[in-house]
Amino acid sequence: MTVTPLSPGPRHYDARGLICPLPVLKARKILAGMAQGEVLEIICDDPVARIDLPHFCAEAGHEHLGLVEEDGAQRHRIRHG
């Protein structure tokens, strides 16, 4: 999904079925193409992602806005830093 200036909102990526380290690698690649301040919402079902994604954000200078667990998956929100 492409975010346009007229409808700001998060970009979405469904990483369900991917295991470590793929959710982080996908997030890194998507964030590299985003502008500072844009938000990525990534859905994962790998239990390790709840540790890896916040750690990646801290190391890469992005802001992990939190995660919500629903339907056996985690919905992470990341603001490009």
C-alpha positions as CSV (number, residue, x, y, z in Angstrom):
1,M,0.0,0.0,0.0
2,T,1.3,3.4,-1.0
3,V,0.6,6.3,1.4
4,T,-0.3,9.5,-0.4
5,P,-0.1,13.0,1.2
6,L,-3.9,13.3,1.1
7,S,-4.5,10.1,3.2
8,P,-1.7,9.8,5.7
9,G,-1.5,6.5,7.5
10,P,0.6,3.5,8.1
11,R,2.0,1.2,5.4
12,H,1.1,-2.4,6.0
13,Y,3.1,-5.6,5.6
14,D,1.9,-9.1,6.4
15,A,4.9,-11.2,7.6
16,R,2.9,-14.1,8.9
17,G,4.6,-17.4,8.1
18,L,8.0,-15.8,8.1
19,I,10.5,-16.8,10.8
20,C,13.5,-15.1,12.3
21,P,15.3,-13.1,10.9
22,L,12.9,-12.5,7.9
23,P,10.4,-10.2,9.7
24,V,13.2,-7.8,10.7
25,L,14.8,-8.0,7.2
26,K,11.5,-7.2,5.5
27,A,10.9,-4.3,8.0
28,R,14.4,-3.0,7.3
29,K,13.8,-3.1,3.5
30,I,10.4,-1.4,3.6
31,L,11.6,1.3,6.1
32,A,14.5,2.1,3.8
33,G,12.1,3.2,1.2
34,M,10.0,5.3,3.5
35,A,10.3,8.9,4.6
36,Q,11.2,9.9,8.1
37,G,8.1,10.0,10.3
38,E,6.1,7.5,8.2
39,V,4.7,4.5,10.0
40,L,5.0,0.9,9.1
41,E,2.5,-1.7,10.5
42,I,3.9,-5.2,10.3
43,I,1.9,-8.3,11.3
44,C,4.0,-11.3,12.4
45,D,3.3,-14.7,14.0
46,D,6.9,-15.6,14.8
47,P,7.1,-15.4,18.7
48,V,10.7,-14.1,18.4
49,A,9.5,-11.0,16.5
50,R,8.2,-9.5,19.8
51,I,11.9,-9.3,20.8
52,D,13.6,-8.8,17.5
53,L,11.6,-5.9,16.1
54,P,11.8,-3.6,19.1
55,H,15.6,-4.4,19.3
56,F,16.0,-3.7,15.6
57,C,14.2,-0.3,16.0
58,A,16.4,0.7,18.9
59,E,19.6,-0.2,17.0
60,A,18.5,1.4,13.7
61,G,17.1,4.7,15.1
62,H,13.4,3.9,14.5
63,E,10.6,4.2,17.1
64,H,8.8,1.0,18.0
65,L,5.3,2.4,18.8
66,G,4.2,-0.9,20.4
67,L,2.5,-4.1,19.5
68,V,-0.9,-5.6,19.9
69,E,-1.5,-9.3,19.9
70,E,-4.6,-10.5,18.1
71,D,-5.7,-13.7,16.5
72,G,-2.4,-15.4,17.2
73,A,-0.4,-12.7,15.6
74,Q,1.5,-9.5,16.6
75,R,0.8,-6.2,15.0
76,H,3.9,-4.0,15.4
77,R,3.8,-0.2,14.6
78,I,7.2,1.3,13.7
79,R,7.8,5.0,13.0
80,H,10.7,5.6,10.6
81,G,13.5,7.6,12.4
